[in-house]
């Protein structure tokens, strides 16, 4: 049968399987994306052999980590990146100890191409780390930022070293590869700000629907193409690009929402399933080596993180576990090495198995520990909890006399697609959407008031109703926001579906 037609069937099976396994793992309190990896192992050659990889599926799934890392760079962390000397020294230690331990083992058991395997194994994965920090409420704290900075440096250095050792054998090639990577960094950081201005210019010149999304996707993929030409990982290039374009996306919540839907609804599950699809048939050798590597990597990375905690002045166990997160770019590097012929399928399988086991265990340990330190995990609502008792969500609203510019600023800070307008007694009058604001001349933003616009009818629920009722209401009405009111009809909470689902994500 035609490979295109077969790929449609395979991708459909992969999407459904990924989401079912993610939901199952989430209900068990386990890392959701590991469920998708397990689904890939079961569907691929590793167990059942139902799905066979081809070039079409490989291409589509490889885009997943690119878009994931772009969004991580664009929005997960506010503020500027600050790599001070303590973080830099800590990152060197975080690389050196695991590098020595894991490399010694790989040489001892005569693993082919050990240097190609070792850097994906010892690196910290920023994507899963970011999600873990968000789940535990540490994402905006000093502790969270220091963990993120350490992990980012370790990941960047690991990717650079991987790019060098995987394609270079002679000193001249090493020098050439290093120069190409330096040039790529310069291109990204100097051209990045100009890209944002160019995109803004295109929006003003081309009055075509969805033009922002189309050109943003083009920029991401072209950046990935340039990165791969220079022998650099396209996902890390996308991470840098996301940092450079975060202000551009922050001012366009509607565009960011579209990127969320495309990435988390399609590309993310396909990428994680593909990690499992590349496995060789599982046997005792793959299982034993994978388990040994997982143990060595975990112990060496945790130990190095515990040691460097004294340098960055953080809790030793939290720091050790935080820098041990796996399951993102590391798997992407293994796949790229396998596809390029630098690794055999057996080598890939036990390396990916080690990463998967660590990705499953570390978040459980991290969440259990973080409840006892300063950045305690936020309380999570259940489906039967009353809307009026929700924590972790701040009401977002404006009164009728608020200018549109102030209204836009509030929506931008929250990344909201709509905002409730209340009267003088704080009773909901309706809501304003991003689409309405885009249709108004910007010069009128400081003149017009929120009450001057034709307000949309708002879905109103009482504070005694349950979380599950709100989720059903979102599904039945497709409303952008729900207003929660008390007995007297006064606004007590505003609920956005994405925020509510994020809080419920750990259930």
C-alpha positions in Angstrom: 0.0 0.0 0.0 1.1 3.6 -0.7 3.3 4.9 2.2 1.3 8.1 2.4 -2.0 6.3 2.9 -0.4 3.9 5.5 1.1 6.9 7.3 -2.3 8.5 7.8 -3.5 5.3 9.5 -0.3 5.1 11.6 -0.5 8.7 12.8 -4.1 8.3 13.8 -3.3 5.2 15.9 -0.3 7.0 17.4 -2.3 10.0 18.5 -5.1 8.0 20.1 -2.7 5.6 21.8 -0.5 8.5 23.1 -3.4 10.4 24.6 -4.9 7.2 26.2 -1.6 6.2 27.8 -0.9 9.8 28.9 -4.3 9.9 30.6 -3.7 6.6 32.3 -0.3 7.5 33.6 -1.6 10.9 34.8 -4.4 9.2 36.8 -1.8 7.0 38.4 0.3 10.0 39.4 3.0 9.2 36.9 4.7 11.4 34.3 2.2 11.6 31.4 4.6 11.7 28.4 6.3 8.5 29.6 2.9 6.8 28.9 3.2 7.9 25.3 6.8 6.5 25.1 5.5 3.2 26.5 2.7 3.2 23.8 5.4 3.6 21.1 7.4 0.7 22.5 4.2 -1.5 22.5 3.2 -0.5 19.0 6.6 -0.6 17.4 9.2 -3.4 16.9 9.9 -3.4 20.6 6.9 -5.6 21.3 3.9 -5.9 18.9 5.3 -4.5 15.6 2.0 -2.9 14.6 3.5 0.3 13.3 6.5 0.5 11.0 8.4 3.7 10.8 8.9 5.4 7.5 10.3 8.7 6.3 6.9 10.5 6.5 6.3 9.5 10.1 9.9 10.3 11.1 9.7 13.8 9.6 6.4 14.6 11.3 7.4 13.3 14.7 10.8 15.2 14.5 8.9 18.5 14.4 7.4 17.8 17.8 10.4 18.5 19.9 11.2 21.6 17.8 7.8 23.2 18.6 7.9 22.1 22.2 11.2 23.8 22.8 10.2 26.9 20.9 7.2 27.4 23.3 9.4 26.6 26.3 11.7 29.4 25.3 8.9 31.8 24.5 6.7 31.6 27.5 7.6 29.2 30.4 10.0 31.7 32.0 9.5 35.4 32.3 12.4 37.9 32.6 15.9 37.8 31.3 18.2 34.8 31.4 21.0 35.4 33.9 23.9 33.0 33.9 26.2 34.1 36.7 29.6 32.6 37.5 28.1 30.3 40.2 25.6 28.8 37.8 28.3 28.4 35.1 30.7 26.6 37.5 27.8 24.5 38.8 27.0 23.5 35.2 30.5 22.4 34.5 30.5 20.1 37.6 27.0 18.8 36.6 28.6 17.7 33.3 32.0 16.5 34.5 31.0 13.9 37.2 28.4 12.1 35.1 30.6 12.3 32.1 33.5 10.5 33.9 31.2 7.8 35.5 29.1 7.0 32.4 32.0 7.1 29.9 34.0 4.7 32.1 31.2 2.2 32.2 30.6 2.4 28.4 34.3 1.8 27.7 34.4 -1.0 30.2 31.6 -2.9 28.5 33.0 -2.1 25.0 29.9 -0.2 23.8 30.4 1.1 20.2 30.5 4.9 19.8 30.4 5.7 23.5 30.9 9.4 23.1 27.8 9.6 20.8 25.7 8.0 23.5 27.2 9.7 26.6 26.1 13.3 26.0 22.4 12.5 25.5 22.6 10.4 28.7 24.2 12.9 31.0 22.4 16.1 29.8 19.5 17.7 31.7 16.3 18.1 29.7 14.9 21.6 30.0 11.5 20.8 28.6 10.5 18.2 31.3 12.2 20.3 33.9 10.1 23.3 33.0 6.9 21.3 33.2 7.9 19.9 36.5 8.6 23.3 37.9 5.2 24.5 36.7 3.5 21.5 38.3 5.1 22.2 41.7 4.7 26.0 41.7 8.4 26.7 41.5 8.4 28.1 37.9 8.5 31.8 39.0 10.7 31.3 42.1 14.4 31.9 42.5 14.9 28.2 43.2 13.1 27.4 39.9 15.1 29.9 37.9 18.4 28.7 39.2 17.4 25.1 38.4 16.3 26.2 34.9 19.6 28.1 34.3 21.7 25.2 35.4 19.7 22.8 33.3 19.8 25.1 30.3 23.6 25.5 30.4 24.1 21.7 30.8 21.8 21.1 27.9 23.4 23.7 25.6 27.0 22.4 26.3 25.9 18.8 25.9 24.3 19.5 22.5 27.4 21.4 21.3 29.7 18.5 22.4 27.3 16.0 20.9 27.4 17.9 17.6 31.2 17.8 17.6 31.8 14.2 18.6 29.1 12.7 16.4 30.4 14.2 13.1 34.0 14.8 13.7 36.9 12.4 13.9 39.9 14.5 13.0 41.2 17.7 14.7 40.6 19.8 11.6 37.0 18.6 11.6 36.6 19.4 15.3 37.8 23.0 14.7 35.5 23.4 11.6 32.5 22.0 13.5 33.1 24.4 16.5 33.4 27.4 14.2 30.2 26.5 12.4 28.4 26.3 15.8 29.8 29.7 16.9 28.5 31.2 13.6 25.1 29.7 14.2 24.9 31.3 17.7 25.8 34.7 16.2 23.2 34.3 13.5 20.4 33.4 15.9 21.2 36.2 18.5 21.8 39.0 16.0 19.0 38.1 13.5 16.4 37.2 16.2 15.3 40.7 17.2 15.1 41.7 13.5 12.8 38.7 12.9 10.2 40.0 15.3 10.3 43.4 13.6 10.0 41.7 10.2 7.0 39.7 11.4 5.3 42.9 12.6 5.9 44.5 9.3 4.5 41.6 7.4 1.3 41.6 9.5 0.8 45.3 8.6 1.4 44.8 4.9 -0.3 41.5 4.2 -4.0 41.6 5.3 -4.5 37.8 5.1 -6.1 35.7 7.8 -3.7 33.6 9.8 -0.7 35.3 8.3 1.0 35.6 11.7 0.8 31.8 12.3 2.0 31.0 8.8 5.0 33.2 9.0 5.9 32.2 12.6 5.8 28.5 11.6 8.0 29.4 8.6 10.6 31.1 10.7 10.8 28.2 13.2 11.3 25.6 10.5 13.8 27.7 8.5 15.8 28.3 11.7 15.8 24.5 12.2 17.0 24.0 8.6 19.9 26.5 9.1 20.8 24.9 12.4 21.0 21.4 10.9 23.2 22.6 8.1 25.6 23.8 10.7 25.5 20.5 12.5 23.5 21.9 15.4 20.3 20.5 16.9 17.2 22.2 15.4 15.3 21.9 18.7 17.9 23.9 20.7 17.9 26.5 17.9 14.1 26.7 18.3 14.6 27.2 22.1 16.9 30.2 21.5 14.5 31.5 18.9 11.6 31.2 21.4 13.5 33.3 23.9 14.2 36.0 21.3 10.5 36.1 20.2 8.9 35.9 23.6 7.9 39.6 23.7 6.4 39.2 20.2 4.3 36.3 21.3 3.4 37.9 24.7 1.7 40.8 22.8 -0.3 38.3 20.7 -2.2 35.9 23.1 -4.4 34.7 20.2 -1.4 33.6 18.2 0.2 31.9 21.3 -3.1 30.0 21.8 -2.9 28.7 18.3 0.7 27.5 18.8 -0.4 25.8 22.0 -3.2 23.9 20.2 -0.9 22.8 17.3 2.0 21.8 19.5 0.3 20.1 22.5 -2.6 18.6 20.5 -0.6 17.1 17.6 3.2 17.3 17.6 4.0 16.6 21.2 2.2 13.2 21.5 3.6 12.1 18.1 7.2 12.9 19.2 7.0 10.9 22.4 5.4 7.9 20.7 8.2 8.0 18.2 10.8 7.5 20.9 9.3 4.1 21.6 8.8 3.2 17.9 12.5 3.3 17.3 13.2 0.6 19.9 14.7 -2.8 18.8 12.8 -5.9 20.0 13.2 -5.9 23.7 15.5 -8.6 25.2 17.4 -9.3 28.4 20.6 -7.6 27.2 18.8 -4.3 26.3 16.9 -4.4 29.6 20.0 -5.1 31.8 22.2 -2.5 30.1 19.4 0.1 30.1 18.8 -0.5 33.8 22.5 -0.2 34.6 22.8 3.0 32.6 19.7 4.5 34.3 21.2 3.8 37.7 24.6 5.2 36.8 23.2 8.3 35.2 20.7 8.9 38.1 23.3 8.5 40.9 26.0 10.5 39.2 23.7 13.4 38.2 22.0 13.5 41.5 25.4 13.4 43.3 26.7 16.3 41.2 23.5 18.3 41.7 23.8 17.7 45.5 27.4 18.9 45.5 26.7 22.0 43.4 23.7 22.9 45.7 26.2 24.4 48.1 27.5 26.7 45.3 24.0 27.9 44.1 22.7 27.9 47.7 19.7 25.6 47.2 18.3 22.5 48.9 20.7 19.7 48.0 18.0 17.0 47.3 15.8 19.4 45.3 18.8 20.6 43.2 20.1 17.1 42.7 16.7 15.8 41.5 15.9 18.9 39.4 19.1 18.7 37.3 18.5 15.0 36.7 15.3 15.4 34.7 15.2 13.5 31.4 13.0 12.9 28.4 13.2 15.7 25.8 16.1 16.9 23.7 18.2 14.0 24.9 15.8 11.5 23.2 15.8 13.8 20.1 19.6 13.5 19.9 19.5 9.8 20.2 16.9 9.6 17.4 19.0 11.9 15.1 22.1 9.8 15.8 20.2 6.6 15.0 18.7 8.0 11.8 22.1 9.3 10.7 23.8 6.0 11.2 26.0 7.0 14.2 24.2 4.5 16.5 22.8 1.0 16.0 19.3 0.2 17.0 20.4 -1.8 20.1 22.5 1.0 21.3 19.6 3.4 20.8 17.2 1.1 22.6 19.1 0.7 25.9 20.0 4.3 25.9 16.4 5.5 25.4 15.2 2.9 27.9 17.6 4.4 30.5 16.3 7.9 29.8 12.7 6.7 30.0 13.1 5.1 33.4 14.8 8.2 34.8 12.0 10.4 33.3 9.5 8.2 35.1 11.1 8.2 38.6 12.6 11.6 39.0 9.4 13.7 38.9 7.8 11.4 41.5 10.8 12.0 43.9 11.0 15.7 43.1 7.3 16.3 43.8 7.5 14.3 47.0 10.5 16.3 48.2 9.4 19.7 47.1 6.3 19.7 49.4 8.7 20.0 52.3 10.7 23.0 51.1 10.0 26.7 50.5 8.4 26.4 47.1 5.7 24.0 48.3 3.5 22.4 45.8 0.2 24.2 45.2 -2.9 22.5 46.3 -4.7 20.8 43.5 -8.5 20.9 43.1 -10.6 17.7 42.5 -13.3 17.5 40.0 -15.9 17.8 42.7 -14.4 20.9 44.4 -16.5 24.0 44.4 -15.6 26.8 42.1 -15.6 29.4 44.8 -12.9 27.5 46.8 -10.4 27.3 43.9 -6.8 28.4 44.7 -4.0 29.3 42.4 -6.3 31.3 40.0 -6.5 35.1 40.3 -9.7 36.8 39.0 -9.1 38.7 35.9 -11.6 41.6 35.1 -11.9 45.3 34.4 -14.6 47.8 35.2 -16.6 49.6 32.5 -14.4 52.8 32.9 -11.1 51.1 32.2 -9.4 52.2 29.0 -8.8 49.7 26.3 -5.0 50.1 26.7 -5.2 49.1 30.4 -7.5 46.3 29.4 -5.0 45.0 26.8 -2.2 45.2 29.3 -4.1 43.0 31.8 -4.9 40.5 29.2 -1.3 40.4 27.9 0.1 39.8 31.4 -2.2 36.8 31.8 -2.1 35.6 28.2 -5.9 35.6 28.1 -8.1 35.6 25.0 -11.0 37.4 26.8 -11.6 39.5 29.9 -14.7 40.1 32.0 -16.2 43.6 32.3 -18.0 44.4 35.6 -20.1 47.2 36.8 -19.7 49.4 39.9 -21.0 46.6 42.1 -18.6 44.1 40.5 -21.4 42.3 38.7 -20.5 40.8 35.3 -21.7 42.8 32.3 -20.1 40.7 29.6 -16.7 40.1 28.2 -14.3 41.5 25.6 -12.3 39.2 23.3 -8.9 39.6 21.6 -10.6 39.5 18.2 -12.7 42.6 19.1 -9.6 44.5 20.2 -7.7 43.6 17.0 -10.5 45.2 14.9 -10.1 48.6 16.7 -7.7 51.3 15.6 -4.8 51.2 18.1 -4.9 55.0 18.3 -8.2 54.7 20.0 -7.0 52.3 22.8 -6.3 55.3 25.2 -9.6 56.9 24.3 -12.2 54.2 24.4 -13.4 52.5 27.6 -14.2 48.9 28.1 -17.9 49.8 28.5 -17.9 51.5 25.2 -17.6 48.2 23.3 -20.4 45.8 22.4 -19.8 43.2 25.1 -20.2 39.5 24.5 -22.6 37.5 26.6 -20.7 35.8 29.4 -21.3 32.3 30.8 -22.1 32.8 34.6 -21.9 30.0 37.2 -22.5 30.1 40.9 -19.5 29.6 43.3 -21.2 26.5 44.8 -21.0 24.6 41.5 -18.2 22.1 40.9 -15.1 22.0 38.7 -16.6 19.2 36.6 -19.6 21.4 35.9 -17.3 24.2 34.6 -15.4 21.7 32.3 -18.7 20.6 30.9 -19.8 24.1 30.4 -16.6 24.9 28.4 -17.3 22.0 26.2 -20.9 22.8 25.5 -20.6 26.6 25.0 -17.0 26.9 23.7 -16.8 30.0 25.9 -13.5 31.8 26.2 -14.1 32.6 29.9 -16.6 31.8 32.7 -17.6 34.2 35.4 -18.1 32.7 38.9 -20.4 34.7 41.1 -21.6 34.6 44.7 -25.2 34.6 45.9 -25.6 38.3 45.3 -24.3 38.0 41.7 -20.9 39.6 42.4 -17.8 38.3 40.6 -15.6 36.1 42.8 -13.6 34.2 40.2 -12.8 34.1 36.5 -12.0 30.7 34.9 -10.2 30.0 31.7 -10.2 26.4 30.4 -6.5 26.2 29.8 -5.7 27.4 33.3 -8.2 25.0 34.9 -6.8 22.1 32.9 -3.3 22.9 33.9 -4.1 22.9 37.5 -5.9 19.6 37.1 -3.1 18.1 35.1 -1.6 16.2 38.1 -4.8 14.3 38.8 
